[in-house]
Amino acid sequence: MKFIRKARHIFRRPIIFDTIRTHPVSTVFGMDRGTPIDRYYIETFLQENCDYIHGNVLEIAENTYSKKFGKNTTSHKILHSEPSNKKGVIIGDLTDPTTLPEEEIDCFICTQTLNFIFDVSSAIKGSYRLLKKGGCFLGTVSGISQISRYDMERWGDYWRFTNLSIQQLFEQAFEKPNIEIRTFGNVFAANAFLQGLAVEDLPTTEELKFNDTNYQIIIGIRALK
């Protein structure tokens, strides 16, 4: 029985990385196959920081993560730039402070958003404006990733970050001691993600847990005001 289990494990790997491919298995980040690998890392980061998701919580476009990971929350507000979003509680633009409330939010969850905003510095300053004193920004950005064609054709896909670039950007708004950056990824995970494989395609999730800062798929940011 032990030999059969081992044989199955070995057999699955050539299916995943059988050849050097010129076309990915999935062009939509593996969403059509299961859980995207970057989402695995995003949710890992939010789970690690769930104690900060409390009180008046704000999230971009939807409130899925604030409800899933929040503790002792009093509200789950949504920030959206378009009035057409019927669920939107706050209609605003992170790069335009005149559209944003000031010092109202205990925790701002901002996942996979800054990559699609050209004026990143202003968006980070807008995020700072939203927070109460002692409030927390919890965000993620992409390091290694394909272009998001959906976003590119609508509002733009502008940036890929490193831990160093995102650290220096956040230091323009937040105090350095209040910023913590966490990276996720390794060469195995990067290959799988770029091929469009989902978490369910992998033999186990153990391969995803090893962190190599040279292969940053997701960068997590925790910044306190």
N, C-alpha and C positions, 0 to 999 in steps of 0.2 A: 504493500500500500504506500509506503514511504517513497519507493522508487517511482510509482505511478504519479504521485503528486509532484515529484521533482521533474519527471519527464514532461508533464503538462506545462510546468513553469517554463522549461527550456523551449518547448514547442511554440509557446505563444510569442516569444520575443521576435523570431523571424517574421511573423505576421505583422508586427508593429513596425520594425525597421528592416524590411526585406531588401530594399534597394535604395540607392540614392535617387530620390524622386525629383522631377521637375515640376510636378503639379501636386498640390497638397491633397490629403485625404478629404479635408473639409475646408471650404473657403470662408466659413463663418465661425471660426475659432473653436470648432468642435461642438457647437451648440446643437447641431442636428444629430449628434451622436451620444450626447449625455452632458456631463458637467465639464465646462471648459476648465483647463488647467489653471488659467489665471484666476478664475472664480474660486477655485480651491484655496489659493493663497490669500485672496481678498477676505474670504470668510474666516480663514485662520487668523489673520491680523485683527479682524473685528472681534473675534472670540477672545483673543488675548487681551483686548482692551475694553471688554464689555462693561467693566466697572465705571468707565467714563461716560457710558451712554445712559444718562439719567436726566430727570427733569424735563425741561423744554427742549426737545430734540428736533433738529431740522435735517432734511435729506433732499438730495437732488432728484426731481422728477417723480419719485415715489417714496413710500415709507416702509418698504419691505425689510430693510436691514435694521432700522430703528425699532421695529416691532419684534424682529427675530432675536436681536441681541441686547435690547434695552433692559435696564434694571431700574425699577422705581421711576419710570417715566410719567410725566404729567400730560405731555402732548407729543404728537408725531406730525410735525408740520412738513410741508413740501415746498421747495423752491423751484420755480420754473420760469423760464424767460418768455414763454408764450402764453397769452391769455386763453388760448384754445384748450389748454389743459384744465379740464373741469375740476380735477381734484386739487389743483394748486391753491395753497393757502396764501403763499407769498409770491407775487409776480414781480420778478426782479432780475437784474443783470449783475453778476458778481463784479464786473469791471466798471460799473456805474454806481458809485455810493449813494447817489440821490434816490435810487430805486430800492435801497435796502434799509431795513430797520436797524437800529443801533443798540447794541448791548442787550439783546432780548433772548439769546440762545445759550443754553447750557452745553449742548454738544452739537456740532455740525458734522454730519457724515457726508463726505464728499469723495465718493469713489469713482475712479476712471472718468474724470471730468476735465482736469487741467490740461490734459493732452489735446483737447479740442477747443481750447481758448487761446487765441494768439497772444493777447496781452496778459500773460500769466502773472506778472508782478501785480497788476491792478486787481486781478481776481483773488490773489492771496490777501491783499490789503482789504478787499471787500469782505473776505471771510473773517478776518480779524475784527472788522467793524461789527459784524453780526453777534459776536460772542460777548457774553457777560464777563466781567472780571472773574478770573478763575475758570472760565469756560474752556472747552476742549475742541480743537479741530482734529477729526479723525479722517484721514484721506489716503487714497492710494492713487498711484500713477503707473503707467506702463514704462518699462525699460526696453526689453526685447519683445517685439510684437510685429505682426503684419499690419498693414494699413487697414483701418476700418473703412471699407468702401461706403457703407451707409452714412457714416458721419462725414466723410470726405466730400460727398456729393451734396450735403445739406448745409453744414456750417463750417466744415474744415477739420482735418486731422493734421495738427501742426508739429507736435513734439514727441520725442522719446527722451526720457530723463535718465540720469544716474543718481546715486545717493549724494554725490558731491554737488551736482547742479541743483537738486531740489533743496538740499540743506542751505545753500547760499541764497536761493530765492526766498525761502521762508525767513531767513535772518533779516530780510529787508522789512519785515512786519513784526515778527515775534522775537523775543529775547532768546539768544542762543542757548542758555541753560534750560529753557523751557521746550526745546525741540528735540524729539527723538526720532531717528530714522531707522527703519528696519527693512532689509532686503530679503527677497525670496527667489529661489531658483538655482538651477545647476545645469550643466550641459545636457544631461539626459532630458530634463524637463523642458529646456529650451527647444531641443530638437522635436520633441513630441508636440509642443505647443505650436511651433511653426508649421508642422505637418497637419495641424488641425485635429489632432487626436484628443479625445476626451479622457477624463479620469477613469472612466469605466473601461477604456481600451487597455489600460496598463495592468500588469500582473498584480501589483499591489500599490498602495500609496506610499510605501516606504521610500521608493526612489525619489519622491517629491520632497521628502523631509530634509534631505541633506542640502545645506546651503553653501553655495559658492558665490562669493561677491563679484566674481568676474562674469557671471551670467545672471543678471538682474532682470527677471521677468516682471516682478511686481515690487514696487517700493512703497512701503507704508510710512505715513507721517502722523505722528502725534505731537501736536503743538498746543501749549496752554497759554492763555492770555493772562 
